[in-house]
Amino acid sequence: MNPTEQLLSELTSWLDSVLLRGLAQLRLDDLPELERLIRSAERLGMETLVELLTRQAEHIRQYTFQPSEPEPEEWIGNFFRLAAYAKMAI
């Protein structure tokens, strides 16, 4: 498996685990995995993926520390943009 396929496989696994837990269960424990995925995407020059993953990590931090911010529609929308990216890239 090439590095891009490996990254997309790991991203898909993380997305699936979040969907199984429920989007409302995003938590700080997800950040190390997201940060690892961000570093991998940066190494591969996948700028759009880096942006989506970074935005998701920021939403998790905001949601954890300030549950009323960001608006749920915003972070849920970003999650599904990330999922669509992964699906289209496979």
DSSP file with accessible surface (Angstrom, degrees, kcal/mol):
  #  RESIDUE AA STRUCTURE BP1 BP2  ACC     N-H-->O    O-->H-N    N-H-->O    O-->H-N    TCO  KAPPA ALPHA  PHI   PSI    X-CA   Y-CA   Z-CA
    1    1 A M              0   0  152      0, 0.0     0, 0.0     0, 0.0     0, 0.0   0.000 360.0 360.0 360.0 130.7    0.0    0.0    0.0
    2    2 A N     >  -     0   0   75      1,-0.1     4,-2.5     4,-0.0     5,-0.2  -0.298 360.0-101.1 -77.5 166.5    1.5    3.4   -1.0
    3    3 A P  H  > S+     0   0   88      0, 0.0     4,-2.5     0, 0.0     5,-0.2   0.854 121.2  51.3 -59.3 -36.3    1.6    6.2    1.6
    4    4 A T  H  > S+     0   0   57      2,-0.2     4,-2.6     1,-0.2     5,-0.2   0.940 111.8  46.4 -66.6 -45.2   -1.4    8.0    0.2
    5    5 A E  H  > S+     0   0  102      2,-0.2     4,-2.3     1,-0.2    -1,-0.2   0.893 112.2  51.9 -62.0 -41.0   -3.5    4.9    0.4
    6    6 A Q  H  X S+     0   0   81     -4,-2.5     4,-2.4     2,-0.2    -2,-0.2   0.933 110.6  47.8 -61.2 -46.1   -2.3    4.2    3.9
    7    7 A L  H  X S+     0   0    3     -4,-2.5     4,-2.8     1,-0.2    -2,-0.2   0.937 112.8  47.8 -61.4 -46.5   -3.2    7.7    5.0
    8    8 A L  H  X S+     0   0    9     -4,-2.6     4,-2.6     1,-0.2    -1,-0.2   0.874 110.7  52.3 -65.6 -34.2   -6.7    7.5    3.5
    9    9 A S  H  X S+     0   0   52     -4,-2.3     4,-2.2    -5,-0.2    -1,-0.2   0.927 111.6  45.9 -65.4 -44.0   -7.2    4.1    5.1
   10   10 A E  H  X S+     0   0   44     -4,-2.4     4,-2.2     2,-0.2    -2,-0.2   0.902 113.1  50.4 -66.0 -40.0   -6.2    5.4    8.5
   11   11 A L  H  X S+     0   0    0     -4,-2.8     4,-2.9     2,-0.2    -2,-0.2   0.936 109.9  50.1 -63.1 -44.8   -8.5    8.5    8.0
   12   12 A T  H  X S+     0   0   36     -4,-2.6     4,-2.8     1,-0.2    -2,-0.2   0.900 109.1  52.0 -61.9 -39.7  -11.4    6.3    7.0
   13   13 A S  H  X S+     0   0   72     -4,-2.2     4,-2.2     2,-0.2    -1,-0.2   0.918 111.4  46.9 -62.1 -43.2  -10.9    4.1   10.1
   14   14 A W  H  X S+     0   0   12     -4,-2.2     4,-2.3     2,-0.2    -2,-0.2   0.939 112.4  49.6 -64.9 -44.5  -11.0    7.2   12.3
   15   15 A L  H  X S+     0   0    8     -4,-2.9     4,-2.5     1,-0.2    -2,-0.2   0.921 111.3  49.7 -59.6 -44.3  -14.1    8.6   10.5
   16   16 A D  H  X S+     0   0   85     -4,-2.8     4,-2.4     1,-0.2    -1,-0.2   0.908 109.3  51.3 -61.8 -41.4  -15.8    5.2   10.9
   17   17 A S  H  X S+     0   0   43     -4,-2.2     4,-2.0     1,-0.2    -1,-0.2   0.901 110.3  49.4 -65.6 -37.4  -15.0    5.1   14.6
   18   18 A V  H  X S+     0   0    0     -4,-2.3     4,-2.7     2,-0.2     7,-0.2   0.932 110.8  49.6 -66.4 -43.1  -16.4    8.6   15.2
   19   19 A L  H  < S+     0   0   84     -4,-2.5    -2,-0.2     1,-0.2    -1,-0.2   0.896 110.7  50.3 -63.2 -37.7  -19.6    7.7   13.3
   20   20 A L  H  < S+     0   0  157     -4,-2.4    -1,-0.2     1,-0.2    -2,-0.2   0.880 116.1  41.8 -67.1 -37.5  -20.0    4.5   15.4
   21   21 A R  H  < S-     0   0   72     -4,-2.0    -2,-0.2    -5,-0.2    -1,-0.2   0.819 122.2-107.4 -73.5 -35.6  -19.5    6.5   18.7
   22   22 A G    ><  -     0   0   26     -4,-2.7     3,-2.3    -5,-0.2    -2,-0.1   0.066  20.1 -99.4 109.5 137.1  -21.6    9.4   17.4
   23   23 A L  G >  S+     0   0   29      1,-0.3     3,-1.5    -4,-0.2    -1,-0.1   0.809 120.5  64.3 -59.1 -29.3  -20.5   12.8   16.3
   24   24 A A  G 3  S+     0   0   56      1,-0.3    -1,-0.3    -3,-0.1    -2,-0.1   0.631  92.4  67.0 -70.0  -8.9  -21.4   14.2   19.7
   25   25 A Q  G <   +     0   0  108     -3,-2.3    -1,-0.3    -7,-0.2    -2,-0.2   0.251  65.0 132.0 -97.3  11.2  -18.7   12.0   21.2
   26   26 A L    <   +     0   0    9     -3,-1.5     2,-0.3     3,-0.1    -3,-0.0  -0.431  37.2 171.3 -58.4 137.4  -15.8   13.8   19.5
   27   27 A R    >   -     0   0   95     -2,-0.1     3,-2.3     1,-0.0     4,-0.4  -0.917  51.5 -92.0-147.9 170.7  -13.3   14.4   22.3
   28   28 A L  G >  S+     0   0   65     -2,-0.3     3,-1.6     1,-0.3    33,-0.1   0.781 116.1  71.3 -58.9 -27.3   -9.8   15.5   23.1
   29   29 A D  G 3  S+     0   0  122      1,-0.3     4,-0.5     2,-0.2    -1,-0.3   0.714  91.1  60.9 -62.3 -19.5   -8.6   11.9   22.8
   30   30 A D  G <> S+     0   0    8     -3,-2.3     4,-2.3     1,-0.2    -1,-0.3   0.686  85.4  79.5 -78.8 -19.1   -9.2   12.2   19.1
   31   31 A L  H <> S+     0   0   15     -3,-1.6     4,-3.1    -4,-0.4     5,-0.3   0.893  86.0  53.3 -62.1 -44.5   -6.6   15.0   18.8
   32   32 A P  H  > S+     0   0   80      0, 0.0     4,-2.1     0, 0.0    -1,-0.2   0.925 112.2  47.0 -58.4 -39.7   -3.4   12.9   18.8
   33   33 A E  H  > S+     0   0   59     -4,-0.5     4,-2.4     2,-0.2    -2,-0.2   0.933 113.5  47.9 -66.2 -43.4   -4.8   10.8   15.9
   34   34 A L  H  X S+     0   0    0     -4,-2.3     4,-2.6     1,-0.2    -1,-0.2   0.917 111.1  50.9 -63.1 -41.7   -5.9   13.9   14.0
   35   35 A E  H  X S+     0   0   71     -4,-3.1     4,-2.3     2,-0.2    -1,-0.2   0.888 110.1  49.9 -64.9 -36.1   -2.5   15.6   14.5
   36   36 A R  H  X S+     0   0   77     -4,-2.1     4,-2.2    -5,-0.3    -1,-0.2   0.927 111.4  48.5 -66.7 -42.1   -0.7   12.4   13.3
   37   37 A L  H  X S+     0   0    0     -4,-2.4     4,-2.6     1,-0.2    -2,-0.2   0.896 109.5  53.5 -64.6 -37.9   -3.0   12.4   10.2
   38   38 A I  H  X S+     0   0   20     -4,-2.6     4,-2.6     2,-0.2    -2,-0.2   0.936 108.5  49.0 -61.6 -47.3   -2.2   16.1    9.6
   39   39 A R  H  X S+     0   0  124     -4,-2.3     4,-2.3     1,-0.2    -2,-0.2   0.917 112.2  48.7 -60.3 -41.4    1.5   15.5    9.7
   40   40 A S  H  X S+     0   0   15     -4,-2.2     4,-1.6     2,-0.2    -1,-0.2   0.926 111.7  48.7 -64.5 -43.8    1.1   12.6    7.2
   41   41 A A  H  <>S+     0   0    0     -4,-2.6     5,-2.6     1,-0.2     4,-0.4   0.889 110.0  52.6 -65.0 -36.7   -1.0   14.7    4.9
   42   42 A E  H ><5S+     0   0  106     -4,-2.6     3,-1.3     1,-0.2    -1,-0.2   0.926 107.4  51.5 -63.4 -44.5    1.6   17.6    5.1
   43   43 A R  H 3<5S+     0   0  180     -4,-2.3    -1,-0.2     1,-0.3    -2,-0.2   0.851 112.2  47.1 -60.2 -33.5    4.4   15.2    4.1
   44   44 A L  T 3<5S-     0   0   63     -4,-1.6    -1,-0.3    -5,-0.2    -2,-0.2   0.448 113.6-118.2 -89.1  -1.5    2.3   14.1    1.1
   45   45 A G  T < 5 +     0   0   48     -3,-1.3     2,-1.4    -4,-0.4    -3,-0.2   0.786  60.0 151.5  72.0  28.4    1.5   17.6    0.1
   46   46 A M     >< +     0   0   28     -5,-2.6     4,-2.5     1,-0.2    -1,-0.2  -0.610  13.3 171.0 -93.7  76.8   -2.3   17.1    0.5
   47   47 A E  H  > S+     0   0  131     -2,-1.4     4,-2.5     1,-0.2    -1,-0.2   0.859  72.2  51.0 -60.1 -42.9   -3.1   20.7    1.4
   48   48 A T  H  > S+     0   0   81      2,-0.2     4,-2.5     1,-0.2    -1,-0.2   0.927 112.1  47.7 -63.2 -42.5   -6.9   20.4    1.2
   49   49 A L  H  > S+     0   0    0      2,-0.2     4,-2.9     1,-0.2     5,-0.3   0.913 109.8  53.1 -64.6 -41.2   -6.8   17.4    3.6
   50   50 A V  H  X S+     0   0   15     -4,-2.5     4,-2.8     1,-0.2     5,-0.2   0.937 110.2  48.6 -57.7 -45.6   -4.5   19.3    5.9
   51   51 A E  H  X S+     0   0  107     -4,-2.5     4,-2.5     1,-0.2    -2,-0.2   0.932 113.1  46.1 -62.2 -45.9   -7.0   22.2    6.0
   52   52 A L  H  X S+     0   0   14     -4,-2.5     4,-2.2     2,-0.2    -1,-0.2   0.915 115.2  46.3 -64.5 -43.8  -10.0   19.9    6.7
   53   53 A L  H  X S+     0   0    1     -4,-2.9     4,-2.5     2,-0.2    -2,-0.2   0.910 112.8  50.0 -65.9 -41.4   -8.2   17.9    9.4
   54   54 A T  H  X S+     0   0   46     -4,-2.8     4,-2.4    -5,-0.3    -2,-0.2   0.920 110.6  49.7 -63.4 -43.5   -6.9   21.1   11.1
   55   55 A R  H  X S+     0   0   69     -4,-2.5     4,-2.5    -5,-0.2    -1,-0.2   0.912 110.3  51.0 -61.8 -40.1  -10.3   22.6   11.1
   56   56 A Q  H  X S+     0   0    0     -4,-2.2     4,-2.3     1,-0.2    -2,-0.2   0.924 109.5  50.0 -65.3 -41.2  -11.7   19.5   12.6
   57   57 A A  H  X S+     0   0    2     -4,-2.5     4,-2.3     1,-0.2    -1,-0.2   0.919 110.9  49.7 -62.4 -41.8   -9.1   19.5   15.4
   58   58 A E  H  X S+     0   0   94     -4,-2.4     4,-2.6     1,-0.2    -1,-0.2   0.909 109.6  51.3 -63.2 -41.5   -9.9   23.2   16.1
   59   59 A H  H  X S+     0   0    7     -4,-2.5     4,-3.1     2,-0.2     5,-0.2   0.905 108.6  51.4 -62.5 -39.9  -13.6   22.4   16.3
   60   60 A I  H  X S+     0   0    2     -4,-2.3     4,-2.5     2,-0.2     5,-0.2   0.937 110.9  48.0 -63.4 -45.0  -12.9   19.5   18.7
   61   61 A R  H  X S+     0   0   90     -4,-2.3     4,-2.4     1,-0.2     5,-0.3   0.941 115.5  44.5 -59.7 -46.9  -10.9   21.9   20.9
   62   62 A Q  H  X S+     0   0   78     -4,-2.6     4,-2.9     1,-0.2     7,-0.4   0.926 114.1  49.0 -64.0 -44.6  -13.6   24.5   20.8
   63   63 A Y  H  < S+     0   0   62     -4,-3.1    -1,-0.2    -5,-0.2    -2,-0.2   0.882 113.3  47.6 -64.2 -37.7  -16.4   22.1   21.4
   64   64 A T  H  < S+     0   0   52     -4,-2.5    -1,-0.2    -5,-0.2    -2,-0.2   0.919 122.7  31.7 -69.8 -43.9  -14.6   20.5   24.4
   65   65 A F  H  < S+     0   0  140     -4,-2.4    -2,-0.2     1,-0.3    -3,-0.2   0.744 135.9  24.1 -89.6 -24.6  -13.7   23.7   26.1
   66   66 A Q    ><  -     0   0  112     -4,-2.9     3,-3.0     3,-0.3    -1,-0.3  -0.674  69.0-171.0-139.0  82.1  -16.7   25.8   25.0
   67   67 A P  T 3  S+     0   0   90      0, 0.0    -1,-0.1     0, 0.0    -4,-0.1   0.727  85.5  56.0 -53.3 -23.7  -19.6   23.5   24.2
   68   68 A S  T 3  S+     0   0   90     -6,-0.1    -5,-0.1     1,-0.1    -6,-0.0   0.638  95.2  96.7 -83.7 -11.9  -21.7   26.3   22.8
   69   69 A E  S <  S+     0   0   95     -3,-3.0    -3,-0.3    -7,-0.4     2,-0.1  -0.984  72.6  29.1-124.8 136.3  -19.0   27.2   20.3
   70   70 A P  S    S-     0   0    2      0, 0.0    -4,-0.0     0, 0.0     5,-0.0   0.653  97.1-106.9 -77.2 172.8  -18.7   26.4   17.4
   71   71 A E    >>  -     0   0  100     -2,-0.1     4,-1.6     1,-0.1     3,-0.9  -0.367  26.2-122.7 -61.5 138.9  -22.2   25.9   16.2
   72   72 A P  H 3> S+     0   0   55      0, 0.0     4,-2.7     0, 0.0     5,-0.3   0.869 111.2  58.8 -53.9 -37.4  -22.9   22.1   15.8
   73   73 A E  H 3> S+     0   0  138      1,-0.2     4,-2.3     2,-0.2     5,-0.2   0.878 104.7  52.3 -60.7 -34.5  -23.9   22.6   12.2
   74   74 A E  H <> S+     0   0   99     -3,-0.9     4,-2.1     2,-0.2    -1,-0.2   0.958 114.9  37.3 -68.0 -51.1  -20.4   24.1   11.5
   75   75 A W  H  X S+     0   0   12     -4,-1.6     4,-2.1     2,-0.2    -2,-0.2   0.868 118.0  50.6 -75.4 -29.2  -18.4   21.2   13.0
   76   76 A I  H  X S+     0   0   56     -4,-2.7     4,-2.3    -5,-0.3     5,-0.2   0.934 110.3  50.9 -69.6 -41.8  -20.7   18.5   11.8
   77   77 A G  H  X S+     0   0   22     -4,-2.3     4,-2.1    -5,-0.3    -2,-0.2   0.912 110.3  49.1 -59.9 -42.7  -20.5   20.0    8.3
   78   78 A N  H  X S+     0   0    0     -4,-2.1     4,-2.4     2,-0.2    -1,-0.2   0.905 108.0  54.7 -64.3 -39.4  -16.8   20.0    8.4
   79   79 A F  H  X S+     0   0    0     -4,-2.1     4,-2.4     1,-0.2    -2,-0.2   0.941 110.6  45.2 -59.0 -45.3  -16.8   16.4    9.6
   80   80 A F  H  X S+     0   0  101     -4,-2.3     4,-2.6     2,-0.2    -1,-0.2   0.830 109.3  54.8 -73.8 -27.7  -18.9   15.4    6.6
   81   81 A R  H  X S+     0   0  120     -4,-2.1     4,-2.4     2,-0.2    -1,-0.2   0.920 109.9  48.7 -63.9 -40.9  -16.7   17.4    4.2
   82   82 A L  H  X S+     0   0    0     -4,-2.4     4,-2.3     2,-0.2    -2,-0.2   0.925 111.6  48.6 -63.5 -43.3  -13.8   15.4    5.6
   83   83 A A  H  X S+     0   0   24     -4,-2.4     4,-2.4     1,-0.2    -2,-0.2   0.903 111.2  49.9 -64.3 -40.5  -15.7   12.2    5.0
   84   84 A A  H  X S+     0   0   47     -4,-2.6     4,-2.8     2,-0.2     5,-0.2   0.904 108.9  52.7 -64.9 -40.5  -16.6   13.2    1.5
   85   85 A Y  H  X S+     0   0   53     -4,-2.4     4,-2.1     1,-0.2    -2,-0.2   0.940 110.8  47.0 -58.2 -49.1  -12.9   14.0    0.8
   86   86 A A  H  X S+     0   0    2     -4,-2.3     4,-1.0     1,-0.2    -2,-0.2   0.915 113.3  48.7 -61.2 -42.1  -11.8   10.6    2.0
   87   87 A K  H >< S+     0   0  163     -4,-2.4     3,-0.5     1,-0.2    -2,-0.2   0.926 113.7  45.2 -65.4 -43.5  -14.5    8.8    0.0
   88   88 A M  H 3< S+     0   0  157     -4,-2.8    -1,-0.2     1,-0.2    -2,-0.2   0.816 110.0  55.5 -72.2 -28.0  -13.7   10.7   -3.2
   89   89 A A  H 3<        0   0   45     -4,-2.1    -1,-0.2    -5,-0.2    -2,-0.2   0.688 360.0 360.0 -78.7 -18.5  -10.0   10.2   -2.8
   90   90 A I    <<        0   0  138     -4,-1.0   -85,-0.0    -3,-0.5    -3,-0.0  -0.316 360.0 360.0 -74.2 360.0  -10.2    6.4   -2.6
